[in-house]
Amino acid sequence: MTSLEEKKPKTGQKYVDILHAQFGDAILDESWQAADQVTVTVDLNFLPQVVETLYYQHGGWLSTVAGSDERPLNGHFALYYALSVEGSDQDFATNGEKAFVVVRALIPPHKPEFPSVTPKVPAAIWYEREVRDMFGLRPVDLPDERRLVLPDDWPDGLYPLRKDAMDYRFRPTPTTDKETYDFIDLKGEGIIQVPLGPLHMTSDEPGHFRLYMEGETIVDADYRLFYIHRGMEKLAESRLNYDQVTFLTDRICGICGYAHNVAYCTSIERALEIEVPERAQYIRTILLEVERLHSHLLNLGLACHFVGFDTGFMQFFRVREKAMKMAELLTGSRKTYGMNLIGGVRRDILKDERTKTLKWLAEIREEVKELVSILLDTPNIVQRTQGIGMLEKKVARDYSPVGPTLRGSGFGRDTRKIHPYCAYDRIPWNMISEAGCDVLSRTLVRAQEFFESVAIVERCLEMMPEGPVLVEGFAYKPYRFALGYVEAPRGEDVHWSMLGDNQKLYRWKCRASTYNNWPSLRYMLRGNTFSDVPLIIASIDPCYSCTERVTVVDIRKKKVTLVPYKEMERYCMERKDSPLKQF
Amino acid sequence: MVLKLIKQVIKVGEATVLYPFTPVEVSPGFRGRPQHDPALCISCAACVQACPSNALTMETDPDRGIQTWGIFYGRCIYCARCEEVCPTGAIQLSHDFELAVMSKADLYERADYRLAACRRCGMLFAPAKEIEYVMALLEQADFSGQILAESRLLLELCPSCKRKMDLHKLVNLYQEADE
């Protein structure tokens, strides 16, 4: 740790000092992974208070919570609550000390439970449910006791991520097709439950939504995801060595795969204190922004599609082809770039590639400018998206959403500015945020971010220094751990990795950005109409969900009707002939 | 706005490409199907070790004295790690991406390499081509004559025989020193 400490001052020290002052003996230990990353071990009973203090009193946002089976190492289970602490509203401007403070607590194996943080910090809800499913650590007083990740017929007492539980290839035989998940039971005069799923409308992945409606207005929503949980974390622990996991991370997501790749690589590089060459950092920045281009164009295209403007959808996708070609030119593949290894990148950017990329960037900028102006001039776009799907500031503060979803509600939080990585602190660029809190704001954020991305790539290509692109021959140190973070197109991606003693990962927690956005979705849906649902869900740009048909259940008349996906979508676009008319 | 849109659509024209009726051009660095040249391969298994998805395999058959290199394109993720680590350039990624086949067996390729036996104890210990490769490297490093011949004798020993010969050499050295 010495060289890093000498070079950079420790940001975040003041938060550790505050914790010591406030909690005294409950703070057991502190260890630094980087100049702006500290892990503080606390007494288990004080876990909720410490997290709450950092969250609400010092401008902390919950980045991720990782459980870990550390019984082979120290005889306990461990919980890591990673918070991005950014300074409270009062001292945000004056003392911008922003750091990652990871609150760690150890849980004895004979009593696998811990005081739930969710009653104090609602953002922890999904994380604690997941820890319970995966490790069998029971959060005491957790408001929502349902399973999050595991299917209904998964055997009790079998916790997949425990070291002694099961092989990563094990699949218990399915016992039943019947879903026994308890959706919330909202009773009331005239309330209709409308299930959507498990195969969904704006994307191609499964998720089961239930909408509770009064007439055409949504009163509440409940949803269940994780139908396609792939068990990547266990896979990475068992089968791949830490350098090969980079190829797995590319495949976490079909849109922000490279962001995950960089988050993972930076977590390992930080843990092992590897200094990635500057040229490699610029190349990573370029590829991250190229990825943002294609992702935002996809979302803008979908926004067109859902207001019925299919021509715009087709045009956006035509232009998006250029972004895909750019990726193919620079990395050899339209997606799954496979460009990173621990220590840098595998391929350099050649002169020809640079020239072609700059040419395409100029073209793409002009074309998208034209298309965005056409989109915003579309007669019904403002009417369809303004005031729809409101994410109130208080809800956002409580649930820690990320990305354009959060920036559309007036919060200026972008990982690239708050915790700069790669080359983002060396080139000038602007962070975009809008204050409308609605679907329109989020779409505008993405449209403006697109142009910023184009500018960032151009600047990187101009300012890239000469030099090597990969550093090899670094020392591998087992049991080191660190956080890696990246602003993916959808928001902050956070990876927490701990290395094992066998050139493999001991524990890897990979938190995709949409994971933080899902819990606040139900608040965004409340008060809106049935026809706006696809639009609102598309506005958080889910990287993870789909519903294919809508089952409409009238609980009073006890009638069930299937509304096909096409019908649902058509209704969203045309706003005529509601499929709910029969009720 | 409609006018702007119509002008745009007319300007763009038809965006449909003629593929598959015409070939599609891919970028120069495109990562397609790995192609293996069995003549250049020395059966060192570096690619097998690097492959993240276990598409590449190496199986040893001691009875027949053969090592079989294999690739299964169903597992390949086109990452090009095999190309990166190969010492002789025997495996390289092509621009081939049309890989649908009618029978799964067509996705497998194999190459057999003869194993060399230890000159002293007869145990099969390394692919013959690997030994030839090392000899070629030594020749290129300007080893010649007596030293080159002795190197070959050393290379054709299995690791345990090498250790035993080392012991003999050490004992001889000691004895010479005493004299």
Interface residues (C-beta under 8 A of the other chain):
Chain A: L240 Q244 F247 L248 R251 T311 G312 M314 Q315 R318 K325 E328 L329 T331 G332 S333 T336 G338 R346 R347 E370 L371 S373 I374 D377 T378 P379
Chain B: M1 K4 L5 Q8 V9 V12 A15 V26 S27 P28 G29 F30 R31 P52 S53 I77 Y78 C79 A80 R81 E84 L93
